[in-house]
Amino acid sequence: MSPTSPKDESFDGSVPDTTTCCSLRSSSTPTDWKLMATQHPDFWFRDGSIVLCVDKTLFRVHQTILGKHSEVFEDMFSLPQPTAEEEDTVEGCRVVMLHDSRDDFVDLLSAIYDPSYFDDLPSDADLGQVLTFVSGILKLSTKYLIRSFRQRCIALLTSKFPTTFVDYVAKSNRDPPEKYDSDSVMRVAVLAQENNVPEILPYAYYCIARMSPRRILQQRPHDVSWKEKTLCLIGRERLRMAEMTLSYTFLLIFQRSATCESYLCADARGPHAEWHVVDAAKSPNPLRKYTTWSRLNVCNACVAHCQTQHQKGREEVWERLPEMFELGTWEQLKKQQGMSDGSPRLKTKPSRHSFPL
């Protein structure tokens, strides 16, 4: 399995034009490409009905099986076939040229011919393993409209990059906490951009924004573009503001509970001291759950009041997360990702409640 490669355009929900996905003849003469191409050792079936040429590798497979999984292949194979004199053949099977990565196509065929293929990924697989496993299949299942595979790939990615606050809480409560290396996070963001999976972008950008500025300003292979990096740096400042005004405002501006049990809470210095600890962190983390309540040195009623404020603030941070990175709203991202075939691409608009820098 191989990591995904850069792609010019992201999937927009429309049915791909099969003339751009494949061609019935090679750019070389039949003799030339036949001399260069080799049969794949695992996907050359004697009873196969069509030969697919992918990156100088020949796959003899079954039209009915591919057509059952893929709307694009079904349409492609239903097109009128050239006469025997007009088409290239191998062992009596017509040849279709596909312009894809060989390794990606091997992954796709493995999933098509092995119903238990997705079960081979360990449940505790780290992010790098998940990326290697899904990249090629997600790319080609998006291109060839294999909806079931696409959904399974997206489910694996959202297990690492949540799309709801409930899922985020469940992920953050794992013990030990899961850590991602910066290169893998960048690859996830690029993969999501290229294959119309925008729902995972807010949390992916959140992770990028929390990286060190030195790492963000480096340009490594498979990194997001400079435009996205700029958005993440702007988002980093917005995350810091979100700590002050939303999730950790109970520390910065401490307010006693209406049912406060001690007049001493009014002069407690614990909340402000704790705010300085939060503010001194190397990177903002407004979604992080505060747990050291005993350090506030306030009564139980005031602690409960602060906990309520903190929870509401974290939920609001999550709700505003897409707009912090100029991605629109969660609802817009959901619609964009779930567009029906042929629908016009949804253009995200800034929220009417702009988030200050």
Disulfide bonds with the S-S distance in Angstrom:
none
